[in-house]
């Protein structure tokens, strides 16, 4: 039987995000976010659910970190709520917000947990959206001020920083199809410019960490990729899959790692290409320390005659999680790492999110036997192990998510957590998957 051991210094952790777990939407000077506003629009979120309370982590973080300690969690990826530090996105700083996060980081330290902090996980201050949001360059400049505030305030607590989370999703869902906050439907030129402004924001965040972060600080970007998996591991199918992944993701990765937009992307944009000012690409392409990958699913690609390729449709009843989009493709996590290594050569990779939502109500005795989630994560980890074993520089894995939480437009109906949350009582109950993952972390080995 294969051993599946990981290197001694491999990082194991769990992940969450401020707008999905903190609650306290209007406490201690926090400003309104685009999700606070969007969730109140009729029909935008399932059951009219709002993030007002969520998991009440704002008041229960000590309890949550004590539970992490009991499970053996030593690394926790979280995000800061931008409107908690700069309530209207302007220059005014909310000291109560800074004090909250300092207490939170102190509690993590007492429990032996290392923070990995994301500056932006989708909670844009509503005042900035009212002024144009990611459509306008001023938002990236406001983000620079916020990142500088955070890097200075928490320099003694945080060494690992992530600039933004999943640019394709928060721009695509928020500004193209309108299913996420702020609920806009913009034309191509506006979308392309918004993407460019998020890349500028990434560059500003890197600069803030380099200038204001503590000694030894590291910083990277987290992206959710459209992952192309070769149907067969033959050279032609592998080349076809890598080319498809590049095509789908190059507009956001090439500027960061190559310092330019690919000619093919600009040609496809035509008159809708983004405006790029002098110095933009130098800012965007500053060296980073790692690339974070959020990997959930993928699609299969095969080569066709000549240099062509084909993306295959999933057959009926192909395995999926509760979300229809979450087709279960364990190989996607390996191919995401391998393709990106060959195309962009980041210094290191971290899987910053991987997990699945499944219906998993407690049994009569209160136990939650979520074997489907355990099997999902295990099969994906086998493919992470393959990447590591082949010498690809994947240095860690963060399971999404620690707690069941507010799942954006799906409200509280979808559960990704390895810890069940009873939202009526806020009781936390570790699921079978939590006990299993605790053993994986303890042994540094897939079990």
C-alpha positions as CSV (number, residue, x, y, z in Angstrom):
1,X,0.0,0.0,0.0
2,X,1.4,3.4,-1.0
3,X,2.6,5.6,1.9
4,X,1.6,9.2,0.8
5,X,3.9,10.9,3.2
6,X,4.7,14.6,2.7
7,X,8.0,16.5,3.3
8,X,8.7,17.5,6.9
9,X,8.2,21.2,6.3
10,X,4.9,20.9,4.3
11,X,2.3,23.4,5.6
12,X,-1.1,22.1,6.6
13,X,-3.9,24.5,7.4
14,X,-7.6,25.5,7.1
15,X,-9.1,28.6,5.5
16,X,-12.0,31.1,6.0
17,X,-12.9,34.7,5.0
18,X,-14.0,37.7,7.1
19,X,-17.3,38.4,5.3
20,X,-18.3,34.7,5.5
21,X,-17.7,34.1,9.2
22,X,-17.2,37.3,11.2
23,X,-20.7,38.8,11.4
24,X,-20.8,42.0,13.5
25,X,-21.7,43.8,10.3
26,X,-22.3,47.2,12.0
27,X,-20.3,46.9,15.2
28,X,-17.3,48.9,16.4
29,X,-17.3,51.3,13.5
30,X,-17.3,48.8,10.6
31,X,-18.5,50.4,7.4
32,X,-20.9,48.9,4.9
33,X,-19.5,46.4,2.3
34,X,-20.9,45.6,-1.1
35,X,-22.1,42.3,0.3
36,X,-23.9,44.0,3.2
37,X,-25.8,46.0,0.6
38,X,-26.2,43.3,-2.1
39,X,-27.6,40.7,0.4
40,X,-30.5,43.1,1.1
41,X,-31.6,43.3,-2.5
42,X,-34.7,41.2,-3.1
43,X,-33.9,37.8,-4.8
44,X,-30.1,38.2,-4.8
45,X,-29.3,35.7,-2.1
46,X,-31.0,32.4,-1.3
47,X,-33.7,32.8,1.4
48,X,-32.7,36.5,1.8
49,X,-29.8,35.4,4.0
50,X,-27.4,38.2,5.0
51,X,-23.9,38.1,6.5
52,X,-24.9,40.2,9.5
53,X,-24.2,37.4,12.0
54,X,-22.7,34.6,9.9
55,X,-20.7,32.4,12.3
56,X,-20.4,35.2,14.9
57,X,-16.6,34.7,14.7
58,X,-16.2,38.3,15.7
59,X,-17.4,37.4,19.2
60,X,-16.4,33.7,19.2
61,X,-12.9,33.7,17.8
62,X,-11.4,32.5,21.1
63,X,-13.7,29.5,21.0
64,X,-12.9,28.8,17.4
65,X,-9.1,29.0,17.9
66,X,-9.3,26.7,20.9
67,X,-11.1,24.2,18.7
68,X,-8.4,24.6,16.0
69,X,-5.8,23.9,18.7
70,X,-7.6,20.7,19.8
71,X,-7.7,19.5,16.1
72,X,-4.0,20.3,15.7
73,X,-4.4,23.2,13.2
74,X,-1.2,25.2,13.1
75,X,-1.9,27.4,10.1
76,X,-5.0,29.4,9.4
77,X,-5.7,31.4,6.2
78,X,-8.1,34.3,7.0
79,X,-8.9,37.7,5.5
80,X,-9.2,41.2,6.9
81,X,-12.5,43.1,6.5
82,X,-11.5,46.2,4.5
83,X,-14.5,48.2,5.8
84,X,-13.5,47.3,9.4
85,X,-10.2,49.2,9.0
86,X,-11.3,51.9,6.5
87,X,-15.0,52.1,6.9
88,X,-15.7,54.2,3.7
89,X,-12.6,53.2,1.9
90,X,-11.1,56.6,2.4
91,X,-8.2,57.8,4.5
92,X,-9.9,57.6,7.9
93,X,-8.8,54.6,10.0
94,X,-11.1,52.8,12.4
95,X,-8.9,52.1,15.4
96,X,-11.5,49.7,16.9
97,X,-11.0,47.5,13.8
98,X,-7.2,47.4,14.2
99,X,-7.7,46.6,17.9
100,X,-10.0,43.7,17.1
101,X,-7.5,42.1,14.7
102,X,-4.7,42.6,17.2
103,X,-6.7,40.7,19.8
104,X,-7.5,38.0,17.2
105,X,-3.8,37.6,16.3
106,X,-2.9,37.5,19.9
107,X,-5.4,34.7,20.5
108,X,-4.0,32.8,17.5
109,X,-0.5,33.1,18.9
110,X,-1.6,31.8,22.3
111,X,-3.1,28.7,20.5
112,X,0.0,28.1,18.4
113,X,-1.6,29.1,15.1
114,X,0.2,31.0,12.3
115,X,-1.9,33.5,10.4
116,X,-1.9,33.7,6.5
117,X,-3.7,36.9,5.8
118,X,-5.6,37.9,2.7
119,X,-6.1,41.6,2.2
120,X,-9.1,41.3,-0.1
121,X,-11.7,38.6,0.0
122,X,-14.6,40.4,-1.8
123,X,-15.8,42.9,0.8
124,X,-15.2,46.1,-1.0
125,X,-16.4,49.2,1.0
126,X,-19.8,50.2,-0.4
127,X,-18.7,53.8,-0.6
128,X,-15.9,52.9,-3.1
129,X,-18.4,50.9,-5.2
130,X,-20.7,54.0,-5.2
131,X,-17.7,55.9,-6.6
132,X,-17.1,53.3,-9.4
133,X,-15.7,50.3,-7.7
134,X,-13.2,48.2,-9.5
135,X,-14.2,50.0,-12.8
136,X,-12.1,52.9,-11.7
137,X,-8.4,53.3,-11.0
138,X,-9.1,55.2,-7.7
139,X,-10.2,51.9,-6.1
140,X,-6.8,50.4,-6.6
141,X,-5.2,53.5,-5.1
142,X,-7.6,53.3,-2.1
143,X,-6.6,49.6,-1.8
144,X,-2.9,50.7,-1.6
145,X,-3.7,52.9,1.4
146,X,-5.6,50.1,3.1
147,X,-2.8,47.6,2.6
148,X,-0.3,50.0,4.0
149,X,-2.4,50.5,7.1
150,X,-2.7,46.7,7.6
151,X,0.9,45.9,6.9
152,X,2.0,48.6,9.4
153,X,-0.6,47.7,12.1
154,X,0.1,44.0,12.0
155,X,3.8,43.8,11.1
156,X,4.5,42.1,14.5
157,X,1.8,39.5,13.9
158,X,1.7,38.5,10.2
159,X,4.5,37.2,8.0
160,X,2.4,35.6,5.2
161,X,0.3,37.9,3.1
162,X,-2.1,37.2,0.2
163,X,-3.0,40.2,-2.0
164,X,-6.4,39.3,-3.5
165,X,-8.6,36.3,-3.6
166,X,-9.9,34.9,-6.9
167,X,-9.9,37.9,-9.3
168,X,-11.8,36.0,-12.0
169,X,-14.7,35.2,-9.7
170,X,-15.3,38.5,-8.0
171,X,-15.0,40.4,-11.2
172,X,-16.8,37.9,-13.4
173,X,-19.6,37.2,-11.0
174,X,-19.8,40.7,-9.6
175,X,-19.4,42.8,-12.8
176,X,-20.2,40.5,-15.7
177,X,-23.1,38.3,-14.8
178,X,-24.4,40.1,-11.7
179,X,-24.9,37.1,-9.5
180,X,-22.5,38.4,-6.8
181,X,-22.0,41.8,-5.3
182,X,-22.3,44.4,-6.6
183,X,-24.6,42.8,-9.1
184,X,-23.5,44.6,-12.2
185,X,-23.5,43.6,-15.9
186,X,-20.8,45.5,-17.6
187,X,-19.6,45.4,-21.3
188,X,-16.3,44.0,-22.2
189,X,-14.3,47.2,-22.1
190,X,-15.4,47.9,-18.6
191,X,-14.6,44.3,-17.5
192,X,-11.2,44.4,-19.0
193,X,-10.4,47.7,-17.3
194,X,-11.7,46.3,-14.0
195,X,-9.4,43.3,-14.3
196,X,-6.5,45.7,-14.9
197,X,-7.3,47.7,-11.8
198,X,-7.4,44.5,-9.7
199,X,-3.9,43.7,-11.0
200,X,-2.8,47.2,-10.1
201,X,-4.2,46.5,-6.6
202,X,-2.1,43.4,-6.4
203,X,1.0,45.4,-7.2
204,X,0.2,48.0,-4.6
205,X,-0.3,45.3,-2.0
206,X,3.0,43.8,-2.8
207,X,4.6,47.2,-2.4
208,X,2.9,47.7,0.9
209,X,4.2,44.5,2.3
210,X,7.7,45.1,1.1
211,X,7.7,48.6,2.6
212,X,5.7,48.2,5.8
213,X,5.6,44.5,6.6
214,X,7.7,42.9,9.3
215,X,11.0,41.3,8.7
216,X,10.8,38.1,6.7
217,X,7.3,38.9,5.3
218,X,6.2,37.0,2.2
219,X,3.5,37.9,-0.2
220,X,1.7,36.3,-3.1
221,X,-1.5,36.3,-5.1
222,X,-4.3,33.7,-4.9
223,X,-6.1,32.8,-8.1
224,X,-8.9,30.3,-9.0
225,X,-7.9,28.8,-12.3
226,X,-10.0,27.4,-15.0
227,X,-8.1,24.1,-14.9
228,X,-7.6,22.0,-18.1
229,X,-6.9,18.3,-17.5
230,X,-5.6,16.1,-20.3
231,X,-7.9,13.3,-21.2
232,X,-4.9,11.0,-21.5
233,X,-1.3,11.6,-20.3
234,X,0.0,11.5,-23.8
235,X,2.3,14.4,-25.0
236,X,-0.3,15.7,-27.4
237,X,-3.2,15.8,-24.9
238,X,-0.9,17.4,-22.3
239,X,0.3,20.1,-24.6
240,X,-3.4,20.7,-25.6
241,X,-4.5,21.0,-22.0
242,X,-1.6,23.4,-21.1
243,X,-2.5,25.6,-24.1
244,X,-6.2,25.7,-23.0
245,X,-5.3,26.6,-19.5
246,X,-3.0,29.4,-20.7
247,X,-5.7,30.8,-23.0
248,X,-8.3,30.9,-20.2
249,X,-6.0,32.4,-17.5
250,X,-3.2,34.3,-19.2
251,X,-4.8,37.7,-18.9
252,X,-4.4,37.6,-15.1
253,X,-1.2,35.5,-14.8
254,X,1.0,36.7,-17.6
255,X,1.0,40.4,-16.3
256,X,2.1,39.2,-12.8
257,X,4.8,36.8,-14.0
258,X,5.8,38.1,-17.4
259,X,5.1,41.8,-17.0
260,X,2.9,42.1,-20.1
261,X,-0.5,41.2,-21.5
262,X,-0.2,38.4,-24.1
263,X,-0.5,39.6,-27.7
264,X,-3.3,37.0,-28.3
265,X,-5.3,38.5,-25.4
266,X,-4.9,42.0,-26.6
267,X,-5.9,40.9,-30.1
268,X,-9.0,39.2,-28.8
269,X,-9.9,42.3,-26.9
270,X,-9.6,44.6,-29.9
271,X,-11.0,48.0,-29.1
272,X,-12.0,46.8,-25.6
273,X,-8.4,46.3,-24.5
274,X,-7.6,47.9,-21.1
275,X,-5.8,51.2,-20.8
276,X,-2.3,50.6,-19.4
277,X,-0.4,53.6,-18.1
278,X,3.4,54.0,-17.9
279,X,4.7,52.1,-14.9
280,X,1.6,49.8,-14.5
281,X,3.3,46.7,-15.6
282,X,6.4,47.3,-13.5
283,X,4.1,47.6,-10.5
284,X,2.1,44.6,-11.3
285,X,5.0,42.3,-12.1
286,X,7.1,42.9,-8.9
287,X,8.6,39.6,-7.7
288,X,6.3,37.6,-5.4
289,X,7.1,34.8,-3.0
290,X,4.4,32.3,-4.1
291,X,1.3,31.7,-6.1
292,X,-1.8,30.6,-4.2
293,X,-4.2,28.3,-6.1
294,X,-7.8,27.7,-5.2
295,X,-8.7,24.5,-6.9
296,X,-12.1,22.9,-6.8
297,X,-12.8,21.4,-10.3
298,X,-11.6,21.3,-13.9
299,X,-12.5,20.3,-17.4
300,X,-11.1,17.7,-19.7
301,X,-9.2,18.5,-22.9
302,X,-7.9,16.4,-25.8
303,X,-5.9,17.2,-28.9
304,X,-7.5,17.2,-32.3
305,X,-6.0,16.8,-35.7
306,X,-3.3,19.3,-36.5
307,X,-2.8,21.8,-33.6
308,X,-6.4,21.9,-32.5
309,X,-7.9,20.9,-29.2
310,X,-11.3,20.1,-27.8
311,X,-12.9,20.7,-24.4
312,X,-15.1,17.8,-23.6
313,X,-18.6,18.1,-22.1
314,X,-19.3,16.2,-18.9
315,X,-21.6,13.2,-19.4
316,X,-24.9,13.0,-17.5
317,X,-24.6,12.0,-13.9
318,X,-20.9,12.8,-13.7
319,X,-20.0,13.1,-10.0
320,X,-20.4,16.5,-8.5
321,X,-20.8,18.2,-5.1
322,X,-23.9,20.1,-4.0
323,X,-23.0,22.9,-6.4
324,X,-23.6,21.8,-10.0
325,X,-20.5,23.7,-11.1
326,X,-18.3,21.6,-8.7
327,X,-17.6,18.6,-10.8
328,X,-15.3,16.3,-9.0
329,X,-12.0,16.2,-10.9
330,X,-9.2,15.3,-8.5
331,X,-6.6,15.4,-11.2
332,X,-7.3,19.1,-11.6
333,X,-5.2,20.0,-8.6
334,X,-2.1,18.3,-10.0
335,X,-2.5,19.7,-13.4
336,X,-3.0,23.3,-12.1
337,X,0.3,23.1,-10.3
338,X,2.1,21.5,-13.2
339,X,0.8,23.7,-16.0
340,X,1.4,26.9,-14.0
341,X,4.9,25.8,-13.1
342,X,5.7,25.2,-16.7
343,X,4.1,28.4,-17.9
344,X,4.9,30.9,-15.2
345,X,7.6,29.5,-12.8
346,X,6.4,31.0,-9.5
347,X,8.9,30.5,-6.6
348,X,6.4,28.3,-4.8
349,X,2.8,27.1,-4.8
350,X,0.3,26.8,-1.9
351,X,-3.1,25.3,-2.4
352,X,-5.0,28.1,-0.6
353,X,-8.4,26.6,-1.0
354,X,-9.8,23.1,-1.7
355,X,-12.9,21.5,-0.5
356,X,-16.5,20.7,-1.3
357,X,-20.1,21.4,-0.2
358,X,-22.3,18.5,0.6
359,X,-25.6,18.1,2.5
360,X,-24.5,16.7,5.8
361,X,-27.2,17.1,8.5
362,X,-26.4,15.7,12.0
363,X,-27.7,12.2,12.8
364,X,-30.0,11.6,15.7
365,X,-27.0,11.2,18.0
366,X,-25.5,14.5,16.7
367,X,-22.7,12.9,14.8
368,X,-22.0,14.1,11.2
369,X,-20.5,11.4,9.1
370,X,-19.5,13.3,6.0
371,X,-17.6,10.5,4.2
372,X,-18.3,12.2,0.8
373,X,-16.2,15.3,2.0
374,X,-13.5,13.0,3.4
375,X,-13.2,11.1,0.1
376,X,-13.3,14.3,-1.9
377,X,-10.4,15.9,0.0
378,X,-8.4,12.6,0.2
379,X,-8.6,12.1,-3.6
380,X,-7.4,15.7,-4.3
381,X,-4.6,15.3,-1.7
382,X,-3.4,12.2,-3.5
383,X,-2.9,14.5,-6.6
384,X,-1.1,17.1,-4.4
385,X,1.2,14.3,-3.2
386,X,1.9,13.4,-6.8
387,X,2.9,17.0,-7.6
388,X,5.2,17.2,-4.6
389,X,6.7,13.8,-5.4
390,X,7.5,14.9,-8.9
391,X,9.5,17.8,-7.5
392,X,7.0,20.6,-8.2
393,X,7.3,23.3,-5.6
394,X,4.0,22.9,-3.8
395,X,4.7,23.8,-0.2
396,X,1.3,23.6,1.6
397,X,-2.4,23.0,1.6
398,X,-5.3,24.9,3.2
399,X,-8.6,23.1,3.4
400,X,-11.7,25.1,2.6
401,X,-13.3,25.6,5.0
402,X,-12.9,25.3,8.7
403,X,-16.5,26.3,9.5
404,X,-19.7,26.1,7.6
405,X,-20.3,29.7,6.6
406,X,-22.1,32.3,4.5
407,X,-21.7,31.0,1.0
408,X,-22.3,34.2,-0.9
409,X,-25.4,34.1,-3.1
410,X,-26.2,30.6,-1.8
411,X,-26.6,32.0,1.7
412,X,-26.4,29.4,4.5
413,X,-27.7,26.6,2.3
414,X,-24.3,25.3,1.2
415,X,-21.9,23.8,3.7
416,X,-18.2,23.5,3.0
417,X,-17.0,23.2,6.6
418,X,-15.3,20.4,8.4
419,X,-17.0,21.9,11.5
420,X,-20.8,22.1,11.5
421,X,-22.3,25.3,12.6
422,X,-25.9,25.4,14.0
423,X,-26.7,29.0,12.9
424,X,-29.6,29.2,15.4
425,X,-27.4,28.5,18.4
426,X,-23.9,29.0,16.9
427,X,-22.9,25.5,18.3
428,X,-19.8,24.1,16.6
429,X,-19.6,20.4,16.0
430,X,-16.6,18.8,14.3
431,X,-17.6,16.5,11.5
432,X,-16.0,13.1,10.7
433,X,-13.9,15.0,8.1
434,X,-12.4,17.2,10.8
435,X,-11.2,14.2,12.8
436,X,-9.8,12.6,9.7
437,X,-8.0,15.8,8.6
438,X,-6.6,16.2,12.1
439,X,-5.0,12.8,11.7
440,X,-3.6,13.8,8.3
441,X,-2.0,16.9,9.8
442,X,-0.7,15.0,12.8
443,X,1.0,12.3,10.7
444,X,1.9,14.6,7.8
445,X,0.5,11.8,5.7
446,X,-2.7,10.9,3.8
447,X,-4.6,8.3,5.9
